[in-house]
Amino acid sequence: MSGKATRAKGRRGQTTAKHLLLDRDWNVADLTAGVSTEDFIATDPSGRTWCVEVKNTRNLLDAHISQAKDQARRRGLPWLLMQKLTGSSCWLVRGTGLEPTVWSEK
């Protein structure tokens, strides 16, 4: 996959993840390029703000968790990692103090 196609796929994943959060009454505060920073900052319904990393990839890698944690640490925020489960409309959601859960797209 070319660099342009990879970026477009990543952007599609970010847009879907953003809508998953909005559908659950989260507030998505800041959408960024996502290259060396988190993909966005979001606030959950209880008022807790999270550093969110989105991965729209075939593989679930430990490196993705490390990246999410490192970015969150730099921001002084808890981390949230949203990973698309290939071949489905589901996302694995993990984060600071959270049990892993699966969210389905509407």
C-alpha positions as CSV (number, residue, x, y, z in Angstrom):
1,M,0.0,0.0,0.0
2,S,1.4,3.4,-0.9
3,G,2.0,6.1,1.6
4,K,-1.0,8.1,0.3
5,A,-3.3,5.1,0.6
6,T,-2.0,4.3,4.1
7,R,-2.6,7.8,5.2
8,A,-6.1,7.8,3.7
9,K,-6.9,4.5,5.5
10,G,-5.6,5.9,8.8
11,R,-7.7,9.0,8.3
12,R,-10.8,6.9,7.7
13,G,-10.1,4.9,10.9
14,Q,-9.7,8.2,12.8
15,T,-13.0,9.5,11.5
16,T,-14.8,6.2,12.4
17,A,-13.2,6.2,15.9
18,K,-14.3,9.8,16.4
19,H,-17.9,8.9,15.5
20,L,-17.7,5.9,17.9
21,L,-16.8,8.2,20.7
22,L,-19.4,10.9,19.8
23,D,-22.1,8.2,19.6
24,R,-21.2,7.3,23.2
25,D,-21.5,11.0,24.4
26,W,-17.8,11.7,24.4
27,N,-16.5,15.1,23.3
28,V,-13.6,15.0,20.7
29,A,-11.6,18.1,21.4
30,D,-8.6,18.0,19.1
31,L,-8.0,16.1,15.9
32,T,-4.3,16.2,14.8
33,A,-2.1,14.7,12.1
34,G,-1.3,11.7,14.3
35,V,2.2,11.2,13.0
36,S,4.2,11.8,16.2
37,T,1.3,12.8,18.4
38,E,-1.9,11.3,19.5
39,D,-4.7,11.2,17.0
40,F,-6.9,13.3,19.2
41,I,-7.9,14.3,22.7
42,A,-11.4,13.3,23.9
43,T,-13.4,13.7,27.1
44,D,-15.6,10.9,28.3
45,P,-19.1,11.5,29.7
46,S,-17.7,11.6,33.3
47,G,-15.5,14.5,32.4
48,R,-12.2,12.6,32.2
49,T,-9.9,13.7,29.3
50,W,-8.0,11.0,27.3
51,C,-5.2,10.9,24.9
52,V,-6.6,8.8,22.0
53,E,-4.5,6.7,19.5
54,V,-6.3,5.0,16.6
55,K,-5.0,2.0,14.7
56,N,-6.8,0.9,11.5
57,T,-4.4,-2.0,10.8
58,R,-4.5,-5.7,10.3
59,N,-2.2,-6.5,13.2
60,L,-2.8,-5.8,16.9
61,L,0.8,-5.0,18.1
62,D,2.2,-4.4,21.6
63,A,4.0,-1.5,20.0
64,H,0.6,0.2,19.5
65,I,0.0,0.1,23.3
66,S,3.5,1.5,23.9
67,Q,2.9,4.3,21.4
68,A,-0.4,5.2,23.1
69,K,1.1,5.2,26.5
70,D,4.2,7.3,25.5
71,Q,2.0,9.9,23.9
72,A,-0.3,10.1,26.8
73,R,2.6,10.3,29.3
74,R,3.9,13.4,27.4
75,R,0.4,15.0,27.7
76,G,0.0,14.0,31.3
77,L,-3.3,12.2,30.4
78,P,-4.6,8.6,30.5
79,W,-4.2,6.7,27.3
80,L,-7.0,5.2,25.1
81,L,-6.2,2.9,22.2
82,M,-8.9,2.1,19.6
83,Q,-7.9,-0.7,17.2
84,K,-10.1,-1.8,14.2
85,L,-10.7,-5.6,14.2
86,T,-10.0,-6.6,10.6
87,G,-13.0,-8.0,8.7
88,S,-15.6,-6.6,11.1
89,S,-17.3,-3.4,12.1
90,C,-15.8,-3.8,15.6
91,W,-13.1,-2.0,17.5
92,L,-11.0,-3.2,20.4
93,V,-10.9,-0.3,23.0
94,R,-8.2,-0.4,25.7
95,G,-6.9,2.3,28.1
96,T,-5.6,3.4,31.4
97,G,-7.6,1.5,34.1
98,L,-10.1,0.0,31.6
99,E,-11.0,-3.6,30.9
100,P,-10.6,-4.2,27.2
101,T,-13.9,-4.0,25.4
102,V,-15.2,-4.2,21.9
103,W,-17.3,-1.4,20.4
104,S,-19.4,-2.0,17.3
105,E,-19.9,0.7,14.6
106,K,-23.5,1.8,14.2
